Amino acid sequence: MSTSVAHLTILTGASRGMGLSMARQLLDAGHALLCISRKTNDTLAAQAAGRGVPLEQWPQDLARGEQAAERLATWLAARGAAGLQSVTLINNAGVLPRIAPIGAIPAADLAQALRVDLEAPMLLTGAFLRATAGWGCVRKVLNISSGLGRRAMASQAGYCAAKAGMDHYSRCVALEEAQSPNGARIVSLAPGVIDTDMQVQLRGADPADFPDVANFAGLKDKGMLTSPDEAAARVLAYLARPDFGSNPVGDVRD
């Protein structure tokens, strides 16, 4: 990747939904971009080529977060901080386990969801902070959380627990980084309610398994969902705020 750019962003879950919208907007802003997703996206590659902006895409199963973290650490060490004003990690990738009471969810499904939703962000954050500890530029970590990390919901135990864990580990990392020279700023951010595939899954759940299914259907019917493009713009605007990191747990609506 070229070192001539001023801003480098590492983004997980960039192949669709809000992640894809964030990737497009970051490329438009001239950020060098490393995307870590289940698959690559041809439209991103074409956009980057057309704008002359550096882009790498790694197909990666984030249920194997230790592999992604090791590769990221090696890549950052080779890249170095030359020419950079900022480097940012955005942990955006997430999956829903089966929407059902926890006793009805196969152990393997629940374990995989927790690896993607919590273990991988923690491992990537650790690798990112170690690899960039001596860099002189601004360092940021943005974790995409959820209101469900702050509000319990039946048949969502795995997702709620993962997002609550994301919030709390962000608080811990903020305390750690505050003790370090040029410590990274970290925020676990709820992005609002977005019209993505995850919402489709929630609206399509069996009412016998998911008591809140009608509430999610109502959000769609009443036009209360934010588009991926609009949500991405709000998230990136929050990331650019001068007070980013002053509170390690936030919400775009605050």
N, C-alpha and C positions, 0 to 999 in steps of 0.2 A: 504494500500500500504506500502511496506517495506520502512524504512527510511535509508537503508544502501547505497543507490545510491548517487552519487555526483551531478547529474544534473536532474532536473525535468522540463518537458515541457508539457504545456497544448496546445492542437492543435484542432481547429475546422475544420470541413469538411474533416475528415481523411478517409472516407470510399471509396473514388475513386479519380482518377485523380492525380494531383500534391500533394494533401493532403495525399493520400495513399502512394505515393512515399516518401514524407517527413517522414511519420510515420515509414515506413520500415527502412529508413536510420537512423533515430533517435534511433530505437531499436537496430540496428546493432552497433551503437556507445555507447550503454549501458545506454541511458537515460531512466529514469522512465517516463512513458507517460500516460497522461489522454487525451483521444480522445472524443470530443463532436461532434456528427454527427447525421444525420437523422436515420442512422441504424448502427449496429455494423458490423465488418468485421472479418470473421472466420480466414482468412489467417494471419491477424495481431495477433489474439489470439494464433494461433499455433506458429508463429515466436517468440512471447514473451515467451511462455512456453518453447520452445526449447532452448532459450538463457538464460532462468532464469532471465529475465528482467521484472520488475513490469509494468503492463499495466491495465488500467481501460478504459472501453468504455461506454459512456452514450448515449443512443438513445435520441435525443432532437430536437424538432422543434425550430429552432432559430428565427422563427417569434415570438416566445414567449421568447424574450431575457431576460425579467426580471426574469423568472423562472430559466433560466440557470445561470444568474448572482448570484441570491440568493443561489442556490445550490453550485456554485463554491466558494463563500465566506465562506460558512459553511464548505465545504470540506477542504479548505486551512487552516482555523483556527484549525480544528481538526488535520490536518497533521503536521503543524508546520515546522520550518526551520531546524530541527535537521539533521545534516550530510550533508547539501546541500552546494555546492559551487555556484550554480546558479539556478534560477527559471525563466522560460520564458513562456509567453503567445503568441501564434501565431494565429491571427485571419485570417483564410484562407477561411472559408466557404463563398460562394457567389452564387447568382442566377441571371439569366437574366429575367426581365419582358418580356412580349410579344414584339417582335421586330417590332415596328410600331410607327408612329407618336403618340405623347402623347395623343392626342384627341381620338385615337382608342383603347387605353389600358383601360380595366375595372379598376375602382378605387380600387377594392379589390386586383387585381393582382399587381398594382403598389405599393400599401401600403405594401403588404407582401414582395415584393422585397426590398423595402427601409428598412423594419425592419430587414431583414436578412443581407443586405449588409452594413448598416450603424448603425442602432440602436443597434443591438446585439453586434457588436464590441465595441461600446462606453460603453454599460452597462457592458460587460465582463471586459473591461479595468478598469473601475471604481472599480468593485468588486475585481479584481486582485490587484490593487494598494492599496486599503484599507486593504485587508487581509494580504498583505506582507510588509506593511509600516515599521514594526519594525524588519524585517528579516535582518540579517547581510550579506547575500550572494548577489551576482550580480543578479540584476533584469532587465529583458528585456521584451519589447513588440514589436512584429513584426506584422505589418498589411500588408496583401497582397493586394496591390492596383492595378492599371492598367494605361497604357498609356492613356486610355480613360478618366481618371480623370484629365488629363492635356491637352486633345485635344477633342474638341466638335465633335459630329457625329450625323447626323440626325437619328431618330428612335432609339436612345440610350439615351434619356434624363434621364431616371431613373437611369440607370447604371452609366452614366457619372457623374451625380450629386452625387450619393452615393460615388463613388471613389474620387471625388474632395473633398467631405466632409470628407472622411477618411484621405486624405492628410492634410487637414487644422486642423482637430481636433488633429492629431498627432503633428503638430506644436505647438498647444496650450498646450498639455500635456507636451511636451518637455520643454516649458518655466516654467510650474508649477513644474515639477520634478527637474529642475535645482536649485530650491530654497530649496529643501528638503535634509536632510542628507541621504546619500546613495540613491539618487533619481534614479528611473528607467530610462533606456535608451530606447527610442522609435524611430522606423523608419516605415514609410509607404513606401513600396517597390514595384515598378513595376517589375514583374518577367519575362518580355519578352512575346513573342507570343508562346503559348503552344498548342500542339495538344491534346485537351481535348473535352469533350462533348459540352462545351460552343462554341468552334469553329465549331463543327458540326451544332449547332443551327444557328450560324451566316451564314454559307455557305448555309444552307437550307432555309433561309428566302425568302419571296416573294419579288422579285425585285421591285414590285410596291410599297411595303412598306419600303424597305431598299435599298437606292441608292448605298451603298457601298458593296453590296453582292459580286460583281465580284472581288473586291479587296481581300476579304477574301478567295474566291475560288482560286485566284491566289497565295496566300501564301502557300496553300496546294499543288497546282500543281507544284510550283517551289521548293518544299522541304525546305521552309523557317520556318517551325514550329519546335519548340524545343520539344523533347519528355518529358513526365512528369518526368521521372527519371533524365534526364539531368537538367531540370528546378529546380527540388527539390534540386539537388546537388549544383547548383549555389546559390539558395536562402539560403541554410544552410551555405554555405561558406561565404556569405555576413553576416549572423547572427554571425558568429564566428570571423569576422574581429575585430582587436583591436580598430578601430575607429568607430565601430558600435554606432550609436546615435549622432555622431558629426554633421550630417545633418539629420533632422527628415523626409525628403522626399528624396528617392533615387531610383535608377534603377540598376538592376543587370548588365546592360551593361556599367555602368559608371566605 
